């Protein structure tokens, strides 16, 4: 293993670790309020909502995606139709969204 590979692996590990800790620090209530304002037009955002794929319900996202994957999809959406809300949200709001979505898995 080269030093460059080691550094890359370490940086990736620390990023994932910090993302998981941050998701746990988010405010679920604030995340729900943000979802009600910005996400409900396309996504089903309620607890126990139907599992659907296009676009996925937040309940389905909570079950099938990790907090790190959810964060990555908010920061860098994979389809053009999803607005780039990260241009408007500060980092803490992203934490709140991740906390809200992951809370729906319970």
Secondary structure as a PSIPRED ss2 file (coil, helix, strand):
# PSIPRED VFORMAT (PSIPRED V4.0)

   1 X C   1.000  0.000  0.000
   2 X C   1.000  0.000  0.000
   3 X H   0.000  1.000  0.000
   4 X H   0.000  1.000  0.000
   5 X H   0.000  1.000  0.000
   6 X H   0.000  1.000  0.000
   7 X H   0.000  1.000  0.000
   8 X H   0.000  1.000  0.000
   9 X H   0.000  1.000  0.000
  10 X H   0.000  1.000  0.000
  11 X H   0.000  1.000  0.000
  12 X H   0.000  1.000  0.000
  13 X H   0.000  1.000  0.000
  14 X H   0.000  1.000  0.000
  15 X H   0.000  1.000  0.000
  16 X H   0.000  1.000  0.000
  17 X H   0.000  1.000  0.000
  18 X H   0.000  1.000  0.000
  19 X H   0.000  1.000  0.000
  20 X H   0.000  1.000  0.000
  21 X H   0.000  1.000  0.000
  22 X H   0.000  1.000  0.000
  23 X H   0.000  1.000  0.000
  24 X H   0.000  1.000  0.000
  25 X H   0.000  1.000  0.000
  26 X C   1.000  0.000  0.000
  27 X C   1.000  0.000  0.000
  28 X H   0.000  1.000  0.000
  29 X H   0.000  1.000  0.000
  30 X H   0.000  1.000  0.000
  31 X H   0.000  1.000  0.000
  32 X H   0.000  1.000  0.000
  33 X H   0.000  1.000  0.000
  34 X H   0.000  1.000  0.000
  35 X H   0.000  1.000  0.000
  36 X H   0.000  1.000  0.000
  37 X H   0.000  1.000  0.000
  38 X H   0.000  1.000  0.000
  39 X C   1.000  0.000  0.000
  40 X C   1.000  0.000  0.000
  41 X C   1.000  0.000  0.000
  42 X C   1.000  0.000  0.000
  43 X C   1.000  0.000  0.000
  44 X C   1.000  0.000  0.000
  45 X C   1.000  0.000  0.000
  46 X C   1.000  0.000  0.000
  47 X C   1.000  0.000  0.000
  48 X C   1.000  0.000  0.000
  49 X C   1.000  0.000  0.000
  50 X C   1.000  0.000  0.000
  51 X C   1.000  0.000  0.000
  52 X C   1.000  0.000  0.000
  53 X E   0.000  0.000  1.000
  54 X C   1.000  0.000  0.000
  55 X C   1.000  0.000  0.000
  56 X E   0.000  0.000  1.000
  57 X C   1.000  0.000  0.000
  58 X H   0.000  1.000  0.000
  59 X H   0.000  1.000  0.000
  60 X H   0.000  1.000  0.000
  61 X H   0.000  1.000  0.000
  62 X H   0.000  1.000  0.000
  63 X H   0.000  1.000  0.000
  64 X H   0.000  1.000  0.000
  65 X C   1.000  0.000  0.000
  66 X C   1.000  0.000  0.000
  67 X H   0.000  1.000  0.000
  68 X H   0.000  1.000  0.000
  69 X H   0.000  1.000  0.000
  70 X H   0.000  1.000  0.000
  71 X H   0.000  1.000  0.000
  72 X H   0.000  1.000  0.000
  73 X H   0.000  1.000  0.000
  74 X H   0.000  1.000  0.000
  75 X H   0.000  1.000  0.000
  76 X C   1.000  0.000  0.000
  77 X C   1.000  0.000  0.000
  78 X C   1.000  0.000  0.000
  79 X C   1.000  0.000  0.000
  80 X C   1.000  0.000  0.000
  81 X C   1.000  0.000  0.000
  82 X C   1.000  0.000  0.000
  83 X C   1.000  0.000  0.000
  84 X C   1.000  0.000  0.000
  85 X H   0.000  1.000  0.000
  86 X H   0.000  1.000  0.000
  87 X H   0.000  1.000  0.000
  88 X C   1.000  0.000  0.000
  89 X C   1.000  0.000  0.000
  90 X C   1.000  0.000  0.000
  91 X H   0.000  1.000  0.000
  92 X H   0.000  1.000  0.000
  93 X H   0.000  1.000  0.000
  94 X H   0.000  1.000  0.000
  95 X H   0.000  1.000  0.000
  96 X H   0.000  1.000  0.000
  97 X H   0.000  1.000  0.000
  98 X H   0.000  1.000  0.000
  99 X H   0.000  1.000  0.000
 100 X H   0.000  1.000  0.000
 101 X H   0.000  1.000  0.000
 102 X H   0.000  1.000  0.000
 103 X H   0.000  1.000  0.000
 104 X C   1.000  0.000  0.000
 105 X C   1.000  0.000  0.000
 106 X C   1.000  0.000  0.000
